[in-house]
Amino acid sequence: MHTLLRDGLPCAALALALSLGSPASQAADNEIVLGASVQLTGPVANTGRYYKDAYQLAVDQINRKGGIQVGGKKYTLALKIYDNQSDVNLSVRQYTQLVSKDKVNFLLGPFASNFALADSAVSEKYQVPMVQGGGASDQIFSRGFKYVFGTLAPASNYFGSTIAMLKQLKPVPAQVALLYADDAFDVSVAKGTRPLLEKAGLKTSIDERYSSNASDFNTLLSQIKAKQADAVLVAGHETEILNFIRQAKSLDVSPKLYSFTVGVPSEDFRKALGADAEYAFGMTAWLPSETQKDEWFGDAAQFAKAWGAQYRYEPDYHAASGVADVEAIVKAIEKAGTLDPKAVRDALAASDFQSLYGHIAFADNGQINLDQVVIQVQNGKPAAVFDGSKFLRDAKYPMPDWSKR
């Protein structure tokens, strides 16, 4: 059973276009149903699709490999996915429907911290485990909830490796600008970045919040130019970062470095900017390495190849974390030997396994901690530059002025 719904109702056109099959009103006796509400339309659908695609690929692969054995009985996995249209209020209603009416067994998450923050309250209320790899805000995991688990590293440390790198660059940036959107993830990033900058002895000349989905960065860019910021750290979503870079070029704002929480790992981001993406820094907790293995895909490189063949675009850490979400639930079900939600929750809390995404072991608050590798667009590709302690290759720094490219 693979069902795609919008606002709680079957959306036949989307279901057909995405080849998810026909809706089913009730799970088969030998199916374990995983439910999620994901941004398939609306402003953040370009990233939301990673999660729908990741869940689908993981479910299909696990089923191809024989499904799940629970108490001597074989089960297959099934998905029920709603399109929340990038509307957080709709997402909450859909998660409520998933657990109260659809009676799915377990929950997978949406994209974005503000969605995960709201939607995880539903899993907590109904005591149905949710594993999500789309929300990293520290707020999600600071409420003492027992039924939400996250496979993204804490937002408060997203720039940790980048700041460590700044101290080893020559020359060390004298002035740093910190810009962040006003949503849960980016506020957490900024809150964690400030003490890291202070501890590193880096001077922050600009610390500014901007509105989510902002399209006009001219005022902030003018400040960066006027205060001669050498390094610019921006926490935001992909469309915001695209606008920021395009306007930086148009105003000829050329710091020595800029780094972004999102975008750089994404093939679409680099295609959208073309040569203008060059020199941009970002970070990722995952790269498609042959050393990261699992029992279903083989290793992360094989997974990336399978993903490209299936979807015709490159996976990034969003895709890998989405697959890890499904794998974590499957591992917990097998360990618990039952579909009882509390027993599976307890098994999730005790998770300790290697996945194609990395080591999955949740802290007491339900979140994992993976190191961020600093990456930079070099010759049109994301290159691993710094691992948190040492350079893996030369960074292209300082970046040239726009007028000299």
C-alpha positions in Angstrom: 0.0 0.0 0.0 1.4 3.3 -1.1 -0.9 6.2 -0.6 -0.5 9.9 -1.2 -3.0 12.3 0.1 -3.6 16.1 0.3 -5.5 17.7 3.1 -6.6 14.2 4.2 -8.1 13.3 0.8 -6.6 11.1 -2.0 -4.9 13.2 -4.6 -5.3 11.0 -7.7 -3.2 13.2 -10.0 -0.2 13.3 -7.7 -0.5 9.7 -6.8 -0.4 8.8 -10.5 2.4 11.2 -11.3 4.5 9.9 -8.4 3.7 6.2 -9.1 2.7 5.5 -5.5 -0.2 3.3 -6.4 -3.8 3.3 -5.4 -5.2 4.4 -2.0 -6.1 1.7 0.4 -8.5 2.3 3.2 -7.1 -0.3 5.6 -3.7 -1.9 6.1 -3.3 -5.6 5.2 -2.8 -8.0 8.0 0.9 -8.5 7.1 1.7 -4.8 6.6 3.4 -2.3 8.9 2.3 1.1 7.9 4.6 4.2 8.2 2.8 7.5 8.0 4.2 11.0 7.2 3.1 14.5 6.2 5.7 15.9 3.8 6.0 19.2 1.8 5.4 18.0 -1.8 4.0 21.4 -2.9 4.5 24.9 -1.7 7.7 27.0 -1.0 9.8 24.2 0.5 8.7 21.3 -1.7 12.1 21.1 -3.4 13.6 19.9 -0.2 10.5 18.1 1.0 10.7 15.7 -1.9 13.9 14.3 -0.6 11.9 12.8 2.3 9.1 11.3 0.3 11.7 9.8 -2.1 13.9 8.6 0.7 11.0 6.9 2.5 9.8 5.3 -0.7 13.2 4.0 -1.7 14.0 2.6 1.7 10.6 0.9 2.0 10.9 -0.7 -1.4 14.4 -1.9 -0.8 13.6 -3.4 2.6 10.6 -5.2 1.1 12.8 -6.5 -1.7 15.2 -7.9 0.8 12.4 -9.8 2.5 10.6 -7.3 4.7 10.6 -7.6 8.5 10.3 -10.6 10.8 8.3 -9.9 14.0 7.5 -12.7 16.4 8.0 -15.3 13.8 5.7 -13.5 11.3 6.9 -11.8 8.1 5.7 -8.3 7.4 6.1 -5.9 4.5 6.4 -2.1 4.9 3.8 0.3 3.5 3.7 4.1 3.3 0.8 6.6 3.8 2.0 10.0 2.8 0.1 13.3 2.9 1.1 16.5 1.1 1.0 19.3 3.7 1.5 21.9 1.0 4.2 23.6 3.1 1.6 24.6 5.7 2.5 23.7 9.3 -1.1 23.8 10.5 -2.2 21.4 7.8 0.7 19.2 8.7 -0.4 18.9 12.3 -4.0 18.0 11.2 -2.6 15.4 8.9 -0.5 13.8 11.6 -3.5 13.7 13.9 -5.4 11.9 11.1 -2.6 9.5 10.6 -2.6 8.3 14.2 -6.3 8.8 15.2 -8.1 7.7 12.0 -5.7 6.0 9.7 -4.2 4.0 12.6 -0.7 3.9 11.1 1.8 1.9 13.1 4.7 4.4 13.3 5.5 7.9 12.1 8.2 9.4 9.9 8.8 13.1 9.9 8.3 16.2 7.7 11.0 18.5 6.5 12.0 21.6 8.5 12.3 22.2 12.2 9.2 24.3 12.7 7.1 21.5 11.2 8.9 18.8 13.3 8.5 20.9 16.4 4.7 21.1 15.9 4.1 17.6 14.5 6.1 15.8 17.1 3.6 17.0 19.7 1.0 14.8 18.0 3.3 11.7 18.3 3.9 12.5 21.9 0.2 13.0 22.7 -0.8 9.7 21.1 2.4 7.9 22.1 3.3 6.8 18.6 7.0 6.9 17.9 8.2 9.4 15.3 11.7 9.2 13.7 12.4 12.3 11.7 15.5 13.5 9.8 14.1 16.9 8.7 14.2 19.0 11.9 17.5 19.8 13.8 16.3 22.6 16.1 17.4 22.1 19.7 13.8 23.2 20.7 12.4 19.9 19.4 14.5 17.9 21.8 14.5 20.2 24.9 10.9 19.5 25.9 11.4 16.1 27.5 9.4 14.3 24.9 9.8 10.5 24.8 8.4 9.6 21.4 10.3 11.8 18.9 13.8 10.8 17.6 15.9 12.9 15.3 18.7 11.9 12.8 20.1 15.4 12.2 22.9 16.8 14.3 21.9 19.7 16.7 21.3 23.0 14.9 23.2 24.8 17.6 26.4 23.2 16.3 25.9 23.4 12.6 28.6 26.0 12.2 30.9 24.3 14.7 33.3 22.8 12.1 33.1 26.0 10.0 34.2 28.2 13.0 37.1 25.7 13.7 38.1 26.1 10.1 38.0 29.9 10.2 40.7 29.9 12.9 43.0 27.9 10.7 42.5 30.0 7.5 45.2 32.6 6.5 44.4 35.3 7.1 41.9 34.6 9.9 38.7 36.6 9.3 38.8 39.8 11.3 35.0 40.5 11.2 32.2 38.0 11.0 28.6 38.6 10.0 25.9 36.2 11.3 22.5 36.3 9.5 19.7 33.9 10.3 16.0 33.5 9.5 13.4 33.7 12.2 12.2 30.1 12.2 13.0 27.4 14.8 16.0 25.9 13.1 17.8 29.1 12.2 17.2 30.7 15.6 18.8 27.6 17.2 21.7 27.8 14.8 22.3 31.4 15.7 21.9 30.8 19.4 24.6 28.1 19.3 26.9 29.9 16.9 27.3 33.1 19.1 29.2 31.3 21.9 31.3 29.3 19.4 32.4 32.6 17.8 33.2 34.2 21.1 35.2 31.1 22.3 37.1 31.2 19.1 38.0 34.8 19.6 36.3 35.9 16.4 34.7 39.3 16.4 31.0 39.5 15.3 30.3 42.8 13.6 26.8 42.0 12.4 24.2 39.8 14.1 20.9 40.1 12.3 17.7 38.2 12.0 15.6 38.3 8.8 12.1 37.1 7.9 11.7 33.5 6.7 11.1 33.3 2.9 12.8 36.7 2.6 13.5 37.8 -1.0 15.2 41.1 -0.4 18.7 41.1 1.2 19.9 44.5 -0.1 19.9 46.2 3.3 21.8 43.3 5.0 24.3 43.2 2.1 24.8 46.9 2.3 25.7 46.5 6.0 28.1 43.7 5.2 29.8 45.9 2.7 29.9 49.0 5.0 31.3 47.1 8.0 33.7 45.1 5.8 32.8 41.7 7.1 35.3 39.1 6.0 33.3 36.0 6.7 29.5 35.8 6.4 27.6 32.9 8.0 24.0 32.6 6.9 21.4 30.2 8.4 18.4 29.9 6.1 16.5 27.8 3.6 17.5 27.2 0.0 15.4 29.9 -1.7 16.7 32.5 0.7 20.3 31.5 0.1 19.8 31.7 -3.7 18.3 35.2 -3.4 21.2 36.2 -1.1 23.9 35.1 -3.5 22.3 36.6 -6.6 21.9 40.0 -4.8 25.4 39.8 -3.4 26.6 39.5 -7.0 24.4 42.4 -8.2 25.7 44.7 -5.4 29.3 43.4 -5.8 29.4 42.4 -2.1 32.5 40.2 -1.9 33.6 39.1 1.6 36.6 36.7 1.8 34.2 33.8 2.6 30.5 33.0 3.0 29.0 29.8 4.4 25.5 28.6 4.4 23.6 26.0 6.4 21.8 24.6 3.3 22.2 24.7 -0.5 25.8 23.8 -1.1 25.2 20.0 -0.9 22.2 20.2 -3.3 22.6 19.6 -7.0 19.6 21.8 -7.8 21.2 24.7 -5.8 24.4 24.5 -7.8 22.6 24.2 -11.1 20.4 27.2 -10.3 23.5 29.4 -9.7 25.8 27.9 -12.2 29.3 29.5 -11.9 28.0 31.9 -9.2 27.9 28.9 -6.8 31.6 28.6 -6.9 33.5 29.3 -3.7 30.4 29.0 -1.5 31.0 27.0 1.7 28.5 24.8 3.5 28.4 21.7 5.7 27.1 18.2 5.6 26.9 15.3 8.0 26.9 12.8 5.1 28.8 12.1 1.9 28.3 8.9 -0.3 31.3 6.9 1.0 31.9 3.2 0.5 32.9 3.0 4.2 29.3 3.7 5.4 27.4 0.4 5.1 24.0 -1.1 5.9 22.3 -4.4 5.3 19.9 -3.3 2.7 21.8 -1.1 0.2 25.3 -2.3 0.8 27.0 1.0 1.3 26.4 4.7 0.9 28.0 4.8 -2.6 25.7 2.0 -3.8 22.7 3.8 -2.2 23.6 7.1 -4.1 23.8 5.1 -7.3 20.4 3.5 -6.7 18.9 6.9 -5.8 20.2 8.5 -9.0 18.9 5.7 -11.1 15.5 5.9 -9.5 15.0 9.7 -9.2 17.4 11.2 -11.7 18.9 13.7 -9.2 21.7 13.4 -6.6 21.0 12.6 -3.0 22.3 14.7 -0.2 22.2 14.4 3.6 18.5 15.0 3.6 18.0 11.9 1.5 20.4 9.8 3.6 18.8 10.9 6.9 15.4 10.0 5.5 16.5 6.5 4.7 18.1 6.2 8.2 14.7 7.1 9.7 13.1 4.1 8.1 16.0 1.9 9.0 15.9 3.0 12.6 12.2 2.1 12.9 12.8 -1.3 11.3 15.7 -2.1 13.5 13.7 -1.1 16.6 10.7 -3.3 15.5 13.0 -6.3 15.0 14.7 -5.7 18.4 11.4 -5.2 20.2 9.8 -8.3 18.5 6.5 -6.6 18.6 4.5 -3.8 17.1 3.6 -2.3 20.5 4.4 1.4 20.2 5.9 1.7 23.7 8.2 -1.4 23.2 9.3 0.0 19.9 9.9 3.4 21.5 12.1 1.8 24.1 14.0 -0.1 21.4 14.5 3.2 19.5 15.9 4.8 22.6 18.5 2.0 22.8 19.4 2.1 19.1 23.1 1.4 18.3 23.8 0.5 14.7 25.7 1.5 11.7 23.7 2.9 8.7 24.6 4.2 5.3 24.1 7.6 6.9 26.3 7.1 9.9 26.2 5.7 13.5 22.7 5.8 14.8 22.7 6.1 18.6 20.2 8.5 20.2 21.0 10.6 23.2 18.6 10.7 26.1 16.8 13.6 24.5 16.2 11.6 21.3 18.7 13.3 19.0 22.0 12.0 17.5 25.2 13.9 17.1 27.1 13.6 13.8 30.1 15.7 12.9 29.6 18.3 10.2 32.2 18.2 7.3 32.8 21.6 5.8 32.3 21.5 2.0 32.9 24.1 -0.7 31.8 24.3 -4.3 34.9 23.7 -6.3 34.7 23.3 -10.1 30.9 22.9 -9.8 31.0 20.1 -7.2 30.8 20.0 -3.4 34.3 19.2 -2.2 35.1 18.0 1.4 37.4 20.7 2.8 37.6 20.4 6.6 36.6 17.7 9.0 36.4 19.8 12.2 40.0 19.5 13.1 42.1 19.4 9.9 41.9 20.4 6.2 41.1 17.5 3.8 42.1 19.7 0.8 42.9 23.3 0.1 40.1 25.7 0.6 39.6 28.3 -2.2 40.1 31.3 0.1 39.8 34.3 0.0 37.2 34.1 -2.7 37.7 36.6 -5.5 35.6 39.7 -5.9 32.6 39.3 -8.1 34.1 41.8 -10.5 37.2 39.7 -10.9 35.6 36.3 -11.6 
